[in-house]
Amino acid sequence: MAFLCNFSRVSCIVRQFTNASRRQIIRGFAQEATETAIPAGQMAFTFGCPSKIFYKAENVKQVDVPSATGSFGILAQHVPALAVLKPGLLSVHEENGDITKYFVSSGSVTIHADSSVQVLAEVAVPLEELDPQAVKEGLTKAQQALGSASTDVEKAEAQIAVEVHEAMDQAVRS
């Protein structure tokens, strides 16, 4: 019986220590977050894909993204949102007035209340690196694959390839 009472006391002390540690950690994270706040009127933009990071918390004026529900622009103090990228043209409007364009295949967009924005793409390529002739050839091959597909999986894969190449073709022509 004495063992159970001692075990109960030890358990209670461990619980109190653990709860106090959690509160301390949470306070630390909250304090760090306020110290790294983004100045009003600015947007911290992060954009990358598995092979490269194009922007890392850089200040830009605007970002135009192609999403599954339609293309939209993001400015500082945009309402928080989540979106799914569709194949298309992503435009970054720099502070100096330059516009840099990228082709993105798919991915996600996260807009936070603190005016930070993250775009994570499966594939992202600067628009000037796309070869218009290679895009047309890829579209032709994808359309042929769609026409000759016999299984549902082959049809789905070919349809995705056609949609991506059509979006690349449209981006290259813009």
C-alpha positions in Angstrom: 0.0 0.0 0.0 2.9 2.4 0.8 4.4 1.6 -2.6 1.1 2.8 -4.3 1.0 6.0 -2.3 4.7 6.8 -3.2 4.1 5.9 -6.8 1.0 8.2 -6.9 3.1 11.1 -5.4 5.9 10.6 -7.9 3.4 10.4 -10.8 1.8 13.7 -9.7 5.2 15.4 -9.4 6.2 14.2 -12.9 2.9 15.5 -14.3 3.4 18.9 -12.7 7.0 19.1 -14.0 5.9 18.1 -17.6 3.1 20.6 -17.7 5.4 23.4 -16.4 8.0 22.5 -19.1 5.3 22.6 -21.9 4.2 26.1 -20.8 7.8 27.3 -20.8 8.4 25.9 -24.3 5.1 27.4 -25.6 6.0 30.8 -24.2 9.4 30.6 -25.9 7.9 29.8 -29.3 5.4 32.7 -28.9 8.1 35.1 -27.9 10.2 34.1 -31.0 7.2 34.6 -33.3 6.7 38.2 -32.1 10.4 39.0 -32.6 10.3 37.8 -36.3 7.1 39.6 -37.2 6.8 40.9 -40.8 6.6 44.7 -41.1 3.2 46.1 -42.1 2.7 46.4 -45.9 5.3 43.7 -46.7 5.0 40.1 -47.7 7.6 37.4 -46.9 7.5 35.0 -49.9 8.9 31.6 -50.0 8.8 29.5 -53.2 10.5 26.3 -54.1 10.3 22.7 -55.4 12.2 19.6 -54.3 15.2 20.5 -56.5 15.5 24.2 -55.8 14.5 27.1 -53.6 13.7 30.3 -55.7 12.7 32.6 -52.9 13.2 32.3 -49.1 11.2 34.7 -47.0 11.9 37.5 -49.5 9.9 40.7 -49.7 7.9 40.9 -53.0 5.0 43.1 -54.1 2.6 40.5 -55.5 2.4 36.9 -56.5 0.0 35.6 -59.1 -0.7 31.9 -58.8 -2.7 29.4 -60.9 -5.0 27.4 -58.6 -7.6 24.7 -59.0 -10.3 27.3 -58.4 -8.8 29.9 -60.7 -5.8 32.1 -60.9 -5.5 34.8 -58.2 -3.1 37.5 -57.0 -1.6 37.6 -53.5 -0.6 40.9 -51.9 0.6 41.8 -48.4 -2.2 41.3 -45.7 -4.1 38.9 -47.9 -6.7 36.9 -46.1 -5.2 33.6 -44.8 -5.9 30.8 -47.3 -4.9 27.4 -48.6 -5.0 26.5 -52.3 -3.9 23.8 -54.6 -1.7 24.7 -57.6 -2.7 23.6 -61.1 -0.3 23.5 -64.0 0.3 27.1 -65.2 2.2 30.3 -64.9 3.3 31.7 -61.6 4.3 35.4 -61.7 6.4 37.1 -59.0 6.2 40.9 -59.0 9.5 42.1 -57.4 9.8 45.3 -55.3 11.9 46.9 -58.0 9.1 46.4 -60.6 10.6 43.3 -62.3 8.2 40.4 -63.0 9.7 36.9 -62.9 7.7 34.0 -64.4 7.8 30.3 -63.6 5.9 27.3 -64.9 4.6 25.2 -62.0 3.1 21.7 -62.5 1.2 21.3 -59.2 1.6 21.9 -55.5 0.2 24.0 -52.7 -0.1 27.7 -51.7 -0.3 28.7 -48.0 -1.1 32.3 -47.1 -0.7 33.1 -43.4 -2.2 35.9 -41.4 1.2 37.4 -40.8 1.6 38.1 -44.6 4.0 35.2 -45.2 3.3 33.1 -48.2 4.7 29.7 -49.1 4.3 28.1 -52.6 5.6 24.5 -52.7 5.6 23.1 -56.2 6.2 19.5 -57.4 8.0 21.0 -60.4 8.9 24.6 -61.0 10.9 26.0 -64.0 11.8 29.6 -64.9 9.7 30.3 -68.0 12.8 31.3 -70.0 14.2 27.7 -69.6 11.2 26.1 -71.4 11.9 25.2 -75.0 8.7 26.0 -77.0 9.6 23.3 -79.6 10.1 20.6 -76.9 6.8 21.6 -75.3 4.9 21.2 -78.7 6.6 17.8 -79.2 5.7 16.7 -75.7 2.1 17.8 -76.2 1.9 15.8 -79.5 3.4 12.7 -77.7 1.0 13.1 -74.8 -2.0 13.4 -77.1 -0.9 10.2 -79.0 -0.5 8.4 -75.7 -4.0 9.4 -74.7 -5.4 8.2 -78.0 -3.7 4.8 -77.7 -4.3 4.3 -73.9 -6.2 1.1 -73.2 -6.5 1.0 -69.4 -7.9 3.5 -67.0 -4.5 4.1 -65.4 -2.9 4.8 -68.8 -5.8 7.1 -69.8 -5.5 9.1 -66.5 -1.7 9.4 -66.8 -2.0 10.5 -70.5 -4.7 13.0 -69.6 -2.5 14.6 -66.9 0.4 14.8 -69.4 -1.8 16.5 -72.0 -3.1 19.0 -69.4 0.4 19.8 -68.2 1.8 20.2 -71.7 -1.2 22.4 -72.8 -0.5 24.6 -69.7 3.2 24.8 -70.6 2.3 25.7 -74.2 0.0 28.4 -73.1 2.7 29.7 -70.6 5.4 29.8 -73.3 3.1 31.7 -75.7 2.2 34.4 -73.1 
